[in-house]
Amino acid sequence: MKVLVFEYISGGGLNRQALPASLAREGLLMLQALLDNCAVINGLDVLVMLDWRLVASTQCARAKIHTIQAEDDCYQQFIQLVADCDAVWPIAPESDGVLQQWCQVVVDSGKLLLTSPPSAVHLAGNKYLTYLRLLEHTITTVPTQLLIEATTYIEATTYEDGEWMVKAIDGVGGEDSYLITEAVDWHKIPSSSARYIIQPHLLGEKLSLSCLFKNGRAWLVSVNCQQFVIKNQCYQLTAIIVNYLTDKTGCYQCLVDNIAKAMPELWGYVGIDLIVTDQQIWVLEINPRLTTSFTGIQQALGINIAEQVLQLIASEPNLKTTVNQPITITLANDE
């Protein structure tokens, strides 16, 4: 099977502009982990797209590199390469419809897509649509409102007691998000409020779930802990502890089972962000793609995610662990 691997940041999605160092590091981290997973699977012929500035930074022992130069049209290059492959594994941000667009190319080409289909990306990539779907299925999720619907109230009262998060409806991680803690913070909100949502700022442990999904079923792989700092009223992810705790009571598996029933469109690896308080587990968002937590799963549990995703095509995953230890992934952030 010939597989095209494309991680948007490291793969040329930003080939015509400056490459932010922190995004490049995180993109390369996910790309390298996926290539390492694929390298030990028999019968895979891997082709990887790489930004011309990052070719020397990637170990591709068993993969063929297709370099995206500064003058290239990365999207057109992707379309051409998809046509010559059997399967495609894209990793890209949901923001501005990027991941959905690239997944749609694969589907339209009749090739095997090794991640969630465009319909699932459209749903999960939109925080408000996700909230509505989870609410419909009585899954506890952080209360969410379109900012444009709350704008009149905010302008009339200036500030409501409590802390709030304003974030892009399709933002990834902490990008384009604002923590509101006092009245003056409302003035930092962008004027284009139509693409933003507002949520109460819930204090609790920030966990994430690494899972596999298929046709309304789900398998929990690991429970992870996300560590953040707040800088300039924005959350910045600094570290992830993969395999942070064991699901002894089965509550997290039960949660992902319910999410799978609510969102049967999801397929393959999915990351779920949670806020856990003493009283409740709140679903914050769902990422229909590989997440940074994925990069520690092989070392923490001995599970090859690429192998298990390929196994999903015809059967169920085999999540037997060969090791069981927490692994910390430290993320360096640009100042």
LUMLO-840603 format. One record per residue (C-alpha): x negated, y negated, z negated; residue in one letter. Coordinates in steps of 0.5 Angstrom, whole numbers, plus 500, padded with zeros to 3 digits. Layout:
LUMLO-840603
+------+-------+-----+------+
| east | north |  up | code |
+------+-------+-----+------+
|    X |     Y |   Z |    A |
...
+------+-------+-----+------+
***
This chain:
LUMLO-840603
+------+-------+-----+------+
| east | north |  up | code |
+------+-------+-----+------+
|  500 |   500 | 500 |    M |
|  497 |   493 | 502 |    K |
|  499 |   488 | 497 |    V |
|  498 |   481 | 497 |    L |
|  497 |   477 | 490 |    V |
|  498 |   470 | 490 |    F |
|  497 |   465 | 484 |    E |
|  500 |   458 | 486 |    Y |
|  494 |   454 | 482 |    I |
|  488 |   458 | 484 |    S |
|  491 |   461 | 490 |    G |
|  491 |   454 | 494 |    G |
|  498 |   451 | 492 |    G |
|  494 |   445 | 490 |    L |
|  488 |   445 | 495 |    N |
|  489 |   438 | 498 |    R |
|  489 |   435 | 491 |    Q |
|  485 |   435 | 485 |    A |
|  485 |   441 | 481 |    L |
|  487 |   440 | 474 |    P |
|  482 |   444 | 470 |    A |
|  486 |   447 | 465 |    S |
|  491 |   449 | 470 |    L |
|  486 |   452 | 474 |    A |
|  483 |   456 | 468 |    R |
|  490 |   459 | 466 |    E |
|  492 |   461 | 473 |    G |
|  485 |   464 | 474 |    L |
|  486 |   468 | 467 |    L |
|  493 |   471 | 470 |    M |
|  490 |   472 | 477 |    L |
|  484 |   476 | 474 |    Q |
|  488 |   480 | 469 |    A |
|  492 |   482 | 475 |    L |
|  487 |   484 | 480 |    L |
|  483 |   488 | 474 |    D |
|  490 |   492 | 473 |    N |
|  490 |   493 | 481 |    C |
|  483 |   495 | 481 |    A |
|  484 |   502 | 477 |    V |
|  491 |   504 | 481 |    I |
|  489 |   509 | 487 |    N |
|  492 |   507 | 494 |    G |
|  492 |   500 | 493 |    L |
|  489 |   495 | 498 |    D |
|  489 |   488 | 495 |    V |
|  489 |   482 | 499 |    L |
|  488 |   475 | 494 |    V |
|  489 |   468 | 496 |    M |
|  484 |   463 | 493 |    L |
|  483 |   456 | 493 |    D |
|  476 |   454 | 496 |    W |
|  474 |   451 | 490 |    R |
|  475 |   457 | 486 |    L |
|  472 |   463 | 490 |    V |
|  466 |   464 | 486 |    A |
|  470 |   464 | 479 |    S |
|  473 |   470 | 481 |    T |
|  471 |   477 | 480 |    Q |
|  475 |   481 | 486 |    C |
|  471 |   488 | 486 |    A |
|  476 |   492 | 490 |    R |
|  480 |   486 | 493 |    A |
|  479 |   482 | 500 |    K |
|  479 |   475 | 499 |    I |
|  483 |   470 | 504 |    H |
|  480 |   463 | 502 |    T |
|  485 |   457 | 503 |    I |
|  481 |   451 | 505 |    Q |
|  482 |   444 | 504 |    A |
|  485 |   443 | 511 |    E |
|  489 |   449 | 511 |    D |
|  497 |   449 | 510 |    D |
|  497 |   454 | 504 |    C |
|  505 |   455 | 505 |    Y |
|  504 |   457 | 512 |    Q |
|  498 |   461 | 511 |    Q |
|  502 |   465 | 506 |    F |
|  508 |   466 | 511 |    I |
|  502 |   469 | 516 |    Q |
|  499 |   474 | 510 |    L |
|  506 |   476 | 508 |    V |
|  507 |   479 | 515 |    A |
|  501 |   483 | 515 |    D |
|  503 |   486 | 508 |    C |
|  507 |   491 | 505 |    D |
|  508 |   488 | 498 |    A |
|  507 |   481 | 495 |    V |
|  506 |   479 | 488 |    W |
|  507 |   471 | 487 |    P |
|  506 |   468 | 481 |    I |
|  508 |   460 | 481 |    A |
|  511 |   455 | 477 |    P |
|  519 |   455 | 477 |    E |
|  519 |   447 | 477 |    S |
|  521 |   444 | 483 |    D |
|  523 |   451 | 486 |    G |
|  516 |   453 | 488 |    V |
|  517 |   460 | 485 |    L |
|  524 |   461 | 488 |    Q |
|  521 |   458 | 495 |    Q |
|  515 |   463 | 495 |    W |
|  519 |   469 | 493 |    C |
|  525 |   467 | 499 |    Q |
|  519 |   468 | 504 |    V |
|  518 |   475 | 502 |    V |
|  525 |   477 | 502 |    V |
|  526 |   474 | 508 |    D |
|  520 |   478 | 511 |    S |
|  523 |   484 | 509 |    G |
|  517 |   486 | 504 |    K |
|  517 |   489 | 497 |    L |
|  517 |   483 | 492 |    L |
|  514 |   485 | 486 |    L |
|  517 |   480 | 481 |    T |
|  524 |   478 | 480 |    S |
|  528 |   476 | 486 |    P |
|  530 |   469 | 488 |    P |
|  537 |   469 | 485 |    S |
|  534 |   471 | 478 |    A |
|  529 |   465 | 479 |    V |
|  534 |   460 | 481 |    H |
|  538 |   462 | 474 |    L |
|  532 |   463 | 470 |    A |
|  528 |   457 | 472 |    G |
|  534 |   452 | 471 |    N |
|  534 |   452 | 463 |    K |
|  541 |   449 | 463 |    Y |
|  544 |   455 | 468 |    L |
|  540 |   460 | 463 |    T |
|  543 |   457 | 457 |    Y |
|  550 |   457 | 460 |    L |
|  549 |   465 | 462 |    R |
|  547 |   467 | 455 |    L |
|  552 |   463 | 452 |    L |
|  557 |   466 | 456 |    E |
|  555 |   473 | 454 |    H |
|  554 |   471 | 446 |    T |
|  547 |   471 | 446 |    I |
|  544 |   466 | 441 |    T |
|  540 |   460 | 445 |    T |
|  538 |   453 | 443 |    V |
|  544 |   449 | 444 |    P |
|  543 |   445 | 451 |    T |
|  546 |   439 | 454 |    Q |
|  544 |   435 | 461 |    L |
|  541 |   429 | 459 |    L |
|  545 |   425 | 464 |    I |
|  551 |   427 | 460 |    E |
|  548 |   425 | 453 |    A |
|  545 |   418 | 456 |    T |
|  552 |   414 | 454 |    T |
|  552 |   416 | 447 |    Y |
|  544 |   415 | 446 |    I |
|  545 |   408 | 449 |    E |
|  551 |   406 | 445 |    A |
|  548 |   409 | 438 |    T |
|  540 |   408 | 440 |    T |
|  539 |   414 | 435 |    Y |
|  542 |   420 | 432 |    E |
|  539 |   423 | 426 |    D |
|  535 |   429 | 427 |    G |
|  529 |   431 | 432 |    E |
|  530 |   432 | 439 |    W |
|  527 |   435 | 445 |    M |
|  528 |   432 | 452 |    V |
|  525 |   436 | 458 |    K |
|  525 |   437 | 465 |    A |
|  531 |   442 | 467 |    I |
|  526 |   447 | 471 |    D |
|  519 |   445 | 467 |    G |
|  514 |   450 | 465 |    V |
|  511 |   450 | 458 |    G |
|  510 |   444 | 455 |    G |
|  510 |   440 | 462 |    E |
|  514 |   434 | 462 |    D |
|  517 |   434 | 455 |    S |
|  518 |   429 | 450 |    Y |
|  519 |   430 | 442 |    L |
|  524 |   425 | 439 |    I |
|  523 |   424 | 432 |    T |
|  525 |   416 | 431 |    E |
|  529 |   411 | 435 |    A |
|  523 |   408 | 439 |    V |
|  522 |   415 | 442 |    D |
|  528 |   414 | 446 |    W |
|  525 |   409 | 450 |    H |
|  519 |   414 | 453 |    K |
|  525 |   418 | 456 |    I |
|  524 |   417 | 464 |    P |
|  529 |   414 | 468 |    S |
|  531 |   419 | 472 |    S |
|  535 |   423 | 467 |    S |
|  539 |   427 | 472 |    A |
|  533 |   433 | 472 |    R |
|  533 |   433 | 464 |    Y |
|  536 |   437 | 459 |    I |
|  536 |   435 | 451 |    I |
|  536 |   440 | 445 |    Q |
|  535 |   440 | 438 |    P |
|  528 |   440 | 436 |    H |
|  528 |   447 | 432 |    L |
|  523 |   448 | 427 |    L |
|  521 |   456 | 426 |    G |
|  516 |   461 | 429 |    E |
|  515 |   461 | 436 |    K |
|  515 |   468 | 439 |    L |
|  515 |   470 | 446 |    S |
|  517 |   477 | 448 |    L |
|  513 |   481 | 454 |    S |
|  518 |   485 | 458 |    C |
|  520 |   489 | 464 |    L |
|  527 |   489 | 467 |    F |
|  530 |   493 | 472 |    K |
|  538 |   493 | 474 |    N |
|  541 |   491 | 468 |    G |
|  536 |   495 | 463 |    R |
|  530 |   492 | 459 |    A |
|  524 |   495 | 456 |    W |
|  520 |   491 | 451 |    L |
|  512 |   491 | 452 |    V |
|  510 |   487 | 446 |    S |
|  512 |   481 | 441 |    V |
|  507 |   475 | 441 |    N |
|  506 |   469 | 437 |    C |
|  505 |   462 | 441 |    Q |
|  501 |   457 | 437 |    Q |
|  502 |   450 | 439 |    F |
|  499 |   443 | 437 |    V |
|  503 |   436 | 438 |    I |
|  499 |   431 | 442 |    K |
|  503 |   424 | 444 |    N |
|  510 |   427 | 442 |    Q |
|  508 |   433 | 447 |    C |
|  507 |   441 | 445 |    Y |
|  501 |   444 | 448 |    Q |
|  500 |   451 | 448 |    L |
|  493 |   453 | 444 |    T |
|  493 |   460 | 443 |    A |
|  497 |   466 | 444 |    I |
|  497 |   472 | 439 |    I |
|  499 |   478 | 444 |    V |
|  502 |   484 | 440 |    N |
|  503 |   480 | 434 |    Y |
|  508 |   484 | 431 |    L |
|  511 |   491 | 432 |    T |
|  519 |   491 | 433 |    D |
|  520 |   496 | 427 |    K |
|  528 |   494 | 426 |    T |
|  529 |   494 | 434 |    G |
|  532 |   487 | 433 |    C |
|  528 |   485 | 439 |    Y |
|  529 |   491 | 444 |    Q |
|  536 |   490 | 442 |    C |
|  536 |   482 | 444 |    L |
|  532 |   484 | 451 |    V |
|  538 |   489 | 452 |    D |
|  543 |   484 | 451 |    N |
|  539 |   479 | 456 |    I |
|  538 |   485 | 461 |    A |
|  546 |   486 | 461 |    K |
|  547 |   478 | 462 |    A |
|  542 |   477 | 467 |    M |
|  542 |   483 | 471 |    P |
|  538 |   480 | 477 |    E |
|  532 |   480 | 473 |    L |
|  526 |   485 | 475 |    W |
|  519 |   487 | 474 |    G |
|  515 |   483 | 468 |    Y |
|  519 |   477 | 465 |    V |
|  517 |   473 | 459 |    G |
|  522 |   470 | 454 |    I |
|  520 |   465 | 449 |    D |
|  524 |   465 | 442 |    L |
|  524 |   460 | 436 |    I |
|  525 |   465 | 430 |    V |
|  528 |   462 | 423 |    T |
|  530 |   465 | 417 |    D |
|  537 |   465 | 419 |    Q |
|  537 |   467 | 426 |    Q |
|  533 |   469 | 433 |    I |
|  534 |   463 | 438 |    W |
|  532 |   464 | 445 |    V |
|  529 |   458 | 448 |    L |
|  527 |   460 | 455 |    E |
|  526 |   466 | 460 |    I |
|  520 |   466 | 465 |    N |
|  522 |   471 | 471 |    P |
|  514 |   472 | 472 |    R |
|  508 |   474 | 469 |    L |
|  506 |   469 | 463 |    T |
|  499 |   468 | 460 |    T |
|  501 |   473 | 455 |    S |
|  501 |   479 | 460 |    F |
|  493 |   478 | 460 |    T |
|  492 |   481 | 453 |    G |
|  497 |   487 | 454 |    I |
|  492 |   492 | 457 |    Q |
|  487 |   490 | 451 |    Q |
|  492 |   490 | 446 |    A |
|  496 |   496 | 448 |    L |
|  492 |   500 | 453 |    G |
|  498 |   499 | 458 |    I |
|  497 |   497 | 465 |    N |
|  503 |   492 | 467 |    I |
|  501 |   492 | 475 |    A |
|  502 |   500 | 474 |    E |
|  508 |   500 | 470 |    Q |
|  511 |   495 | 475 |    V |
|  510 |   499 | 481 |    L |
|  513 |   505 | 477 |    Q |
|  519 |   501 | 477 |    L |
|  520 |   501 | 484 |    I |
|  522 |   509 | 484 |    A |
|  523 |   510 | 476 |    S |
|  522 |   508 | 469 |    E |
|  516 |   505 | 466 |    P |
|  512 |   509 | 461 |    N |
|  510 |   505 | 456 |    L |
|  506 |   510 | 452 |    K |
|  500 |   506 | 448 |    T |
|  493 |   508 | 448 |    T |
|  491 |   502 | 443 |    V |
|  495 |   498 | 438 |    N |
|  491 |   491 | 436 |    Q |
|  493 |   484 | 436 |    P |
|  489 |   480 | 441 |    I |
|  488 |   473 | 441 |    T |
|  488 |   469 | 448 |    I |
|  485 |   462 | 446 |    T |
|  487 |   456 | 451 |    L |
|  483 |   450 | 452 |    A |
|  487 |   444 | 454 |    N |
|  484 |   438 | 458 |    D |
|  484 |   431 | 453 |    E |
+------+-------+-----+------+
***
